[in-house]
Amino acid sequence: MASGIDPAATAVAPQAADARREPSPRQGTDRGTDRGTGTAAGRLRKLASGASPAALALYALALGAGLGLASADWATRGGYPFGGVTVGAWTAWPRAGSTAADPYTRAVNARRGEVPLAVGEGLLLTAAVDDAGRALDATCTYRIAGVTPPARAWTLTVAGRGAPEPGRQPVREGFTATEILREADGRFAILLGPEVEPGNWLPSPRASGPIRLALRLYDTPVAASAGTLDRDAVPAITRTGCAS
């Protein structure tokens, strides 16, 4: 007696059912991706849902304060960030002590604990590189020679010496206009380096590392017109050698 069921249909039916149960490769990939991203997102949602609004607000405030303090430390750690006028290897800072100084300059002054020269008092120039654009290094010897802009008095010092090295004898930190040895034409030459030199010798502040020079002009007419300074009006900084 015929059952009325086609054997071919019976053979195809299980295959169709398996195809319905088996996801396509694309479906499997999508599900795997959803599971991977869903896990991370789920953890964040769980963390956010488990924290109170007050805790989230405190976390946001702490994060903002940390980022703010870090950026402020970075901005005020070195020299003045804005308002410099470059003259050769030197940079003049005519607004460092003026009432128009920007907030970053004021923050640098507060961090250093310095009272900068006002426009009517003088002008500050700093140098962290030589005339060739190379950073000043304590292991090298430099010749700082020439003249200074007209001023009633001036000082040339090594800035940013930091804490003295243990066991190191006190050394000269700079020269003034009244004590420096000059040539017959009024020009001078200062030798900055780790080894003792004849004449105007300025010792390096440390055995190694970067150094910076500060030239302060007191009661000078160029304080209000630093942008007009000529290259020959400031001392040249030439590297003469370095310790091997």
C-alpha positions in Angstrom: 0.0 0.0 0.0 1.5 3.4 -1.0 2.0 5.8 1.8 1.7 8.9 -0.3 5.0 10.4 1.0 7.6 11.2 -1.6 11.0 9.8 -0.5 12.8 12.7 -2.3 10.8 15.2 -0.2 11.7 13.3 2.9 15.4 13.5 2.1 15.3 17.2 1.4 13.3 18.2 4.5 16.1 17.5 7.0 18.5 19.5 4.9 16.2 22.5 4.8 15.7 22.3 8.5 19.4 22.2 9.1 19.9 25.2 6.9 17.3 27.1 9.0 19.0 26.2 12.2 22.6 26.9 10.9 23.4 30.7 10.8 25.1 32.0 7.7 28.8 32.9 8.0 27.9 36.6 8.0 25.3 36.1 10.7 27.9 34.3 12.8 30.4 37.1 12.4 27.9 39.7 13.3 26.9 37.8 16.4 30.5 37.4 17.4 31.1 41.1 16.9 28.0 42.0 18.9 29.1 39.7 21.7 32.6 41.3 21.8 31.5 44.8 21.8 28.5 44.1 23.9 30.8 42.8 26.7 32.8 46.0 26.9 29.8 48.2 26.5 27.9 46.1 29.1 30.7 46.5 31.6 30.6 50.3 31.1 26.8 50.4 31.4 27.0 48.2 34.5 29.7 50.5 36.1 27.7 53.6 35.2 24.4 52.2 36.5 26.0 51.0 39.7 27.5 54.4 40.6 25.5 57.2 42.1 25.2 60.6 40.4 27.3 62.1 43.2 30.1 59.6 42.7 30.1 60.3 38.9 30.2 64.0 39.6 33.2 63.6 42.0 35.0 61.4 39.4 34.5 64.0 36.7 35.7 66.8 39.0 38.8 64.8 40.1 39.6 64.0 36.5 39.3 67.6 35.4 41.4 68.8 38.3 44.1 66.3 37.5 44.3 67.3 33.9 44.2 71.0 34.8 47.1 70.7 37.2 49.1 68.6 34.8 48.7 71.2 32.0 49.4 74.1 34.3 52.6 72.4 35.5 53.7 71.8 31.9 53.0 75.4 30.8 54.9 77.0 33.7 57.8 74.6 34.1 60.1 76.3 31.6 60.5 79.9 30.5 57.9 82.4 29.4 55.7 80.8 26.7 54.6 84.0 24.9 55.7 87.6 24.2 59.4 86.9 23.3 61.4 89.0 20.8 64.3 87.0 19.2 67.6 88.8 18.7 70.3 86.4 17.6 70.6 83.7 20.2 68.9 85.9 22.8 65.2 86.3 23.4 64.0 89.6 24.9 60.9 89.6 27.2 59.7 93.2 27.3 56.3 92.4 28.9 57.5 90.0 31.6 57.1 92.7 34.3 54.4 94.9 32.7 50.8 95.1 33.7 49.9 93.8 30.3 51.6 90.4 30.9 49.6 87.4 29.9 48.4 84.9 32.6 51.0 82.3 31.7 53.8 84.8 32.2 52.4 85.8 35.6 52.1 82.2 36.6 55.8 81.6 35.6 56.8 84.5 37.8 54.8 83.3 40.7 56.3 79.8 40.4 59.8 81.1 40.3 59.2 83.6 43.1 60.8 86.3 41.0 59.9 90.0 40.6 60.6 90.8 36.9 61.9 94.1 35.6 59.2 96.5 34.7 59.3 98.4 31.4 60.6 101.5 33.1 63.3 99.6 35.1 65.0 97.5 32.4 64.9 94.6 30.1 65.4 90.8 30.4 67.1 88.7 27.7 67.5 84.9 28.0 69.4 82.4 25.9 69.1 78.6 25.8 71.0 78.1 22.5 74.2 79.3 20.9 74.4 81.3 17.7 74.3 78.1 15.7 71.0 77.1 17.3 72.5 74.3 19.4 71.2 73.9 22.9 73.6 75.2 25.6 75.2 72.2 27.4 77.0 72.2 30.7 79.7 69.8 29.3 80.7 72.4 26.6 82.7 75.6 26.6 81.2 78.8 25.2 82.6 82.3 24.4 80.1 85.0 25.1 81.6 88.1 23.5 80.7 91.5 22.2 78.8 94.4 23.7 75.5 95.0 25.4 72.7 97.5 24.5 73.1 100.8 26.2 72.2 100.6 29.9 73.2 102.2 33.2 74.1 98.7 34.5 73.7 95.0 33.5 74.3 91.5 34.8 74.9 88.3 33.1 74.1 85.1 35.1 73.4 81.4 34.6 69.7 81.0 35.2 68.0 77.9 36.6 70.9 76.5 38.4 68.7 74.4 40.7 69.8 72.9 43.9 73.6 72.9 44.5 75.4 69.6 44.1 76.4 67.9 47.3 80.1 68.6 48.1 80.5 71.2 45.4 82.2 74.4 46.4 80.4 77.7 45.8 81.2 79.1 42.4 80.6 82.4 40.6 77.1 82.6 39.2 77.5 85.7 36.9 79.2 89.0 36.1 78.2 92.6 36.4 79.1 95.6 34.2 81.4 97.0 36.9 83.6 93.9 37.6 84.1 92.4 34.1 87.4 92.7 32.3 87.2 94.6 29.0 89.2 95.2 25.9 90.4 98.7 25.0 87.4 99.3 22.8 85.0 98.4 25.6 84.2 94.9 24.2 84.3 91.9 26.6 84.6 88.1 26.4 83.2 85.7 29.0 84.2 82.0 28.9 81.5 79.7 30.2 82.5 76.1 30.8 83.4 73.3 33.3 87.2 73.9 33.2 89.0 76.9 34.7 89.8 79.6 32.1 91.9 82.8 32.3 90.1 86.1 32.3 86.3 86.3 32.7 85.5 82.6 33.5 81.9 81.6 34.4 81.7 78.1 35.7 79.1 75.6 34.5 76.4 75.2 37.1 76.5 71.4 36.9 78.4 68.5 35.4 76.0 67.9 32.6 72.6 69.0 31.3 71.0 72.0 29.7 71.8 75.5 30.9 70.3 79.0 30.3 71.7 82.5 30.4 70.0 85.6 31.6 71.1 89.1 30.6 69.4 91.9 32.6 69.7 95.5 31.4 68.9 98.1 34.0 67.7 101.6 33.1 68.0 101.1 29.4 66.3 103.0 26.6 65.7 99.9 24.6 63.2 98.4 27.1 60.3 100.0 25.3 61.6 99.1 21.8 63.1 95.6 22.1 61.9 94.8 18.6 64.3 97.3 17.1 67.4 95.7 18.6 70.2 94.8 16.1 72.0 91.5 16.1 75.3 93.2 16.8 73.9 94.9 19.8 73.9 91.7 21.9 76.8 89.4 22.8 77.5 86.5 20.5 77.4 83.0 21.9 79.9 80.6 20.2 80.7 77.0 21.2 84.4 76.4 21.3 84.5 72.7 22.4 82.8 70.0 24.4 84.1 67.3 26.8 84.4 63.9 25.0 
